[in-house]
C-alpha cells in the first residue's frame, strides 16, 4: 500500500470510514511522494507488456492516461485512430 510504504500508519477505523481516513492521509503527501508512490504501485500491479504497443503509438502526454484507464485490447485501435484524427474532422463528431 502506498501510504504504508511511506511510513504512514494506517488508521484502525471501521471499513465504512476507511476510504475517507485514507484519503485525508493521502492528500497530506507531497506531490513528489504521491507521484513516486503511484508509480511504484503501478509497476507492481500492472503488466505493461500488453500495453507496450499502444504506448508506442500514443504521444507521451497520454501515457499516464493509458496506464490509468482500463482499455480493452479491442479499443486500442479506436483510441489510436481518434488520437490521429485531424482536429477539423473531430469537431464534427456527435
N, C-alpha and C positions, 0 to 999 in steps of 0.2 A: 504494500500500500504506500502511496506517495507520501502521505503525512508521516507514517511510521518511519519511513526511510530517511526522513528529515529530522528525526528525533522528537516529533510531536507526539505527545501521549494521546491515545485515542480515548475519548470520554466514555465512561460507563453509564450510558443512558438507555432508556427503552428504545427498541427498534423504531418506534413511531417518531422519535425525536433525533435519531442518529443522523439522518441526512442534514438536518438544519445545523446540528452541532458541528459536523464535519465541514460544512460549508463555511461556517464562521471561522473555523481554524484555517481553512484553505485560503481565504481572502487575506489572511494576515501574512501569508508568504510573500516574499519579494517576487516581482515578475520573473527574475532570473531563476529563483528557486522553483517556482511553479513551472516554468518552461522546461528546465532541466529534468524535473521530476516527471513531467508528462512525457518527455522524450524517452526516459528510462522505461516507463510503463509501456509505452507503445512498442519499444524494442523487445520487451519481454513477452508481450501478449499478442503481437501481430506478426504473422509470417508475411513478409513483404515480397516474396518471390512471385506470387500470383499478380501482384500489383506493379511489378517492375516494368513490364511492357507498357502499362498505362502511364506510369510516371515519366517514362522516356518521351512520351508524346505530348505531355502537358507542360505548360510553362512553369517555371519554378514557383511562381506566385500561387499556383493552385495545388502544389504538392501536399501541403498540410490539409487542405480541404479533402483531397482524395484519400488521405490516410485517416481522416476523422469521420467521414461519412461512409457508411457501408454501401458499396455499389455492387450490384450483381455483375458477374462477368459479362452477361448478355448486354448490359448497359454501357460497357466501356466504349464500344464503337460509337454509340449515340452521343456520349459525352464528348469524345474527340471530334466528331462531326460538328457538334454545337460550338465547341471552342474555336474551330476553324471556319465557322460561318462568318461571312463579312457582316459588319455592323448594319450596313444598309439593308441586308436581307433579313437579319434577325429582328429588326424593328417591326417588320410585318407579321411576326409570329403572333398568333392569337393567345 
